[in-house]
Amino acid sequence: MKILVVDDDAAICEILSFNLKSEGYEILVAYSAEEALPIILSHSDISLLLLDVMMSGMSGYHLVETIRGKGIETPVIFITAKDQENDLLTGFSVGGDDYIAKPFSIKEVVARIKALLKRGEKQTKKAEETDSIILGDLVLYPSKKEVFLKGSLLSLTKTEYEILVLLMTHAEKVFSREDIIQVVWAETPYITERTVDVHITRLRKKMGEYGACITNRSGYGYRFNATICND
């Protein structure tokens, strides 16, 4: 798998590159968001972005906003000294999938990369027993990891896709925010209930009018309301 490391600290890039190569990953390096953007646009086979937030020029947040706006949903792990809850929520709100605070250990970085790349296998295993799940104009193809709405492919991040799979494969079941965290972010610390709300908000927005199918039962959690979806 190919990983793009983006950080304006050359020493950090060198440490990450050396250790991740020893884990068998192919590594690309950029020392700014401006340098990273054309690499991302020209390499469709990048499996993951390991991205600093605070860089001179374009920030990591802005870079992810930019690529998400272009429909690029490559998983993103932010690595940064900013570790307050609002910083984490900002990272998730622009389309990040995970967040590692500096100073970090290489073992932690490697573990989180492996966890993110493997994440979703458990909750999609049941779904993959069928060719598709159809709820109104929304069609989920588990084997291809794709969701179509009225015939158009939805551009979802890995995390958004996994949340939608969980809700669609258990339509009408109410999942608390903690339930969703345990399934989608089982091996990731720092995740709060507000993180779930941020991702649900992004998911609903991408689903347009069908976003109303994901309903919130106050005090309980979220469910996929198939009745609304099929109306």
C-alpha positions as CSV (number, residue, x, y, z in Angstrom):
1,M,0.0,0.0,0.0
2,K,1.1,3.5,-0.8
3,I,1.1,6.2,1.9
4,L,1.7,10.0,1.4
5,V,3.4,11.7,4.4
6,V,2.9,15.4,4.5
7,D,4.8,17.5,7.1
8,D,7.0,20.6,6.9
9,D,9.4,19.1,9.4
10,A,11.9,17.1,7.3
11,A,13.1,15.1,10.4
12,I,9.6,13.9,11.1
13,C,9.1,12.9,7.4
14,E,12.4,11.0,7.5
15,I,11.5,9.1,10.7
16,L,8.0,8.2,9.5
17,S,9.3,7.2,6.0
18,F,12.0,5.0,7.4
19,N,9.8,3.2,9.8
20,L,6.8,2.8,7.5
21,K,9.0,1.5,4.7
22,S,10.2,-1.2,7.2
23,E,6.6,-2.2,7.7
24,G,6.3,-2.8,3.9
25,Y,4.5,0.4,2.8
26,E,5.5,2.4,-0.2
27,I,6.1,6.0,0.9
28,L,5.7,9.3,-0.9
29,V,6.7,12.5,0.9
30,A,5.7,16.2,0.6
31,Y,6.9,19.0,2.7
32,S,3.9,21.3,2.3
33,A,0.2,21.0,1.5
34,E,0.9,22.9,-1.8
35,E,3.4,20.2,-2.8
36,A,1.1,17.4,-1.7
37,L,-2.0,18.5,-3.7
38,P,-0.6,17.7,-7.2
39,I,0.8,14.4,-5.9
40,I,-2.7,13.4,-4.6
41,L,-4.4,14.5,-7.8
42,S,-1.9,12.5,-10.0
43,H,-1.8,9.3,-7.8
44,S,-5.1,7.5,-7.6
45,D,-3.5,4.5,-5.9
46,I,-2.6,6.3,-2.6
47,S,-4.1,4.2,0.2
48,L,-3.7,6.8,3.1
49,L,-2.6,10.3,3.9
50,L,-0.5,11.0,7.0
51,L,-0.9,14.7,7.3
52,D,0.3,17.5,9.6
53,V,-2.2,20.2,10.4
54,M,-0.1,23.4,11.1
55,M,2.2,24.0,8.1
56,S,3.3,27.3,6.5
57,G,1.0,28.2,3.7
58,M,-2.0,25.9,3.3
59,S,-3.0,24.0,6.4
60,G,-3.7,20.3,6.6
61,Y,-7.3,21.1,7.2
62,H,-7.6,23.2,4.1
63,L,-5.8,20.5,2.0
64,V,-8.4,17.8,3.1
65,E,-11.3,20.2,2.4
66,T,-9.8,20.8,-1.0
67,I,-9.5,17.1,-2.0
68,R,-12.8,16.2,-0.5
69,G,-14.4,18.9,-2.6
70,K,-12.9,17.2,-5.6
71,G,-14.4,13.8,-4.6
72,I,-11.2,12.3,-3.4
73,E,-12.0,10.1,-0.4
74,T,-8.6,8.7,0.5
75,P,-8.4,8.0,4.3
76,V,-6.6,10.7,6.3
77,I,-4.8,10.6,9.6
78,F,-3.9,14.0,11.0
79,I,-0.7,14.2,13.0
80,T,-0.4,17.4,15.0
81,A,0.5,19.1,18.3
82,K,-3.1,20.4,18.4
83,D,-5.1,18.0,20.6
84,Q,-8.0,19.9,22.1
85,E,-11.5,18.5,21.4
86,N,-12.4,21.4,19.1
87,D,-9.2,20.7,17.0
88,L,-10.2,17.0,16.7
89,L,-13.8,18.0,15.7
90,T,-12.4,20.4,13.1
91,G,-10.3,17.6,11.6
92,F,-13.2,15.3,11.4
93,S,-15.6,17.9,10.1
94,V,-13.4,18.5,7.0
95,G,-13.3,14.8,6.3
96,G,-10.4,13.4,8.4
97,D,-10.7,9.8,9.6
98,D,-8.3,9.7,12.6
99,Y,-6.1,12.0,14.7
100,I,-2.7,11.4,16.4
101,A,-1.3,14.0,18.8
102,K,2.4,14.9,18.9
103,P,4.6,13.7,20.5
104,F,3.8,10.2,19.1
105,S,5.4,6.8,19.2
106,I,6.1,5.0,15.9
107,K,4.4,2.0,17.2
108,E,1.2,4.0,17.8
109,V,1.3,5.4,14.3
110,V,1.8,2.0,12.7
111,A,-1.0,0.5,14.8
112,R,-3.4,3.3,13.9
113,I,-2.6,3.0,10.2
114,K,-3.2,-0.7,10.2
115,A,-6.4,-0.2,12.2
116,L,-7.8,2.4,9.8
117,L,-6.9,0.4,6.7
118,K,-8.6,-2.7,8.2
119,R,-11.5,-0.9,9.8
120,G,-15.0,-1.8,8.6
121,E,-14.3,-5.4,7.8
122,K,-16.4,-6.7,10.7
123,Q,-19.5,-4.6,10.0
124,T,-19.4,-5.2,6.3
125,K,-18.9,-9.0,6.5
126,K,-22.7,-9.6,7.1
127,A,-23.6,-7.1,4.3
128,E,-21.3,-8.8,1.8
129,E,-23.4,-12.0,2.0
130,T,-25.8,-10.2,-0.3
131,D,-25.1,-8.5,-3.6
132,S,-26.9,-5.3,-2.6
133,I,-29.1,-3.6,0.0
134,I,-31.9,-1.5,-1.5
135,L,-33.8,1.0,0.5
136,G,-35.9,3.2,-1.8
137,D,-33.5,5.0,-4.2
138,L,-30.5,4.2,-2.0
139,V,-28.5,1.1,-3.1
140,L,-25.5,-0.3,-1.1
141,Y,-23.1,-2.6,-2.9
142,P,-21.0,-4.1,0.0
143,S,-18.6,-6.1,-2.2
144,K,-17.6,-2.9,-4.1
145,K,-17.8,-0.6,-1.1
146,E,-20.1,1.7,-3.0
147,V,-23.4,3.5,-2.4
148,F,-25.6,4.9,-5.1
149,L,-28.4,7.4,-4.7
150,K,-30.9,7.6,-7.6
151,G,-28.2,6.0,-9.8
152,S,-25.4,8.4,-8.8
153,L,-22.4,7.3,-6.8
154,L,-22.2,8.9,-3.4
155,S,-18.7,10.3,-2.6
156,L,-18.2,9.0,1.0
157,T,-15.2,8.9,3.2
158,K,-14.2,5.5,4.7
159,T,-15.8,6.6,8.0
160,E,-19.0,7.9,6.5
161,Y,-19.4,4.7,4.5
162,E,-18.9,2.5,7.5
163,I,-21.5,4.4,9.5
164,L,-24.0,4.1,6.7
165,V,-23.3,0.4,6.3
166,L,-23.9,-0.1,10.0
167,L,-27.2,1.8,9.9
168,M,-28.5,0.3,6.6
169,T,-27.7,-3.3,7.5
170,H,-29.6,-2.9,10.7
171,A,-32.5,-0.7,9.4
172,E,-34.8,0.5,12.2
173,K,-32.4,-0.5,15.0
174,V,-31.4,2.5,17.2
175,F,-27.6,2.8,17.8
176,S,-26.4,4.9,20.6
177,R,-23.4,7.1,19.9
178,E,-21.3,4.8,22.1
179,D,-22.5,1.8,20.0
180,I,-21.4,3.6,16.8
181,I,-18.0,4.4,18.4
182,Q,-17.4,0.8,19.5
183,V,-18.1,-0.5,15.9
184,V,-16.6,2.2,13.8
185,W,-13.7,3.5,16.0
186,A,-13.1,0.4,18.2
187,E,-9.3,0.9,18.3
188,T,-9.2,4.7,18.1
189,P,-8.8,6.8,21.3
190,Y,-10.0,10.5,21.5
191,I,-13.3,9.8,19.9
192,T,-16.2,11.5,21.6
193,E,-20.0,11.4,21.0
194,R,-19.7,14.8,19.3
195,T,-17.4,13.2,16.8
196,V,-20.3,10.9,15.8
197,D,-22.6,13.9,15.4
198,V,-20.1,15.6,13.1
199,H,-19.8,12.5,10.8
200,I,-23.6,12.0,10.8
201,T,-24.0,15.7,9.8
202,R,-21.6,15.3,6.9
203,L,-23.3,12.1,5.8
204,R,-26.7,13.5,5.8
205,K,-25.6,16.5,3.8
206,K,-24.1,14.3,1.1
207,M,-27.4,12.3,1.0
208,G,-29.4,15.4,0.3
209,E,-33.1,14.8,0.9
210,Y,-32.4,11.2,1.8
211,G,-30.4,12.5,4.8
212,A,-33.7,12.6,6.6
213,C,-33.7,8.8,6.6
214,I,-31.0,8.9,9.3
215,T,-33.1,9.9,12.3
216,N,-32.1,10.9,15.8
217,R,-34.1,9.6,18.8
218,S,-33.3,12.1,21.4
219,G,-31.6,10.5,24.4
220,Y,-31.1,7.2,22.5
221,G,-29.2,7.6,19.3
222,Y,-29.4,7.2,15.6
223,R,-31.3,4.8,13.3
224,F,-31.9,4.3,9.6
225,N,-35.7,4.9,9.1
226,A,-36.6,2.7,6.1
227,T,-40.1,3.9,6.1
228,I,-39.0,7.5,5.3
229,C,-36.5,6.2,2.8
230,N,-39.2,4.1,0.9
231,D,-41.8,6.9,0.8
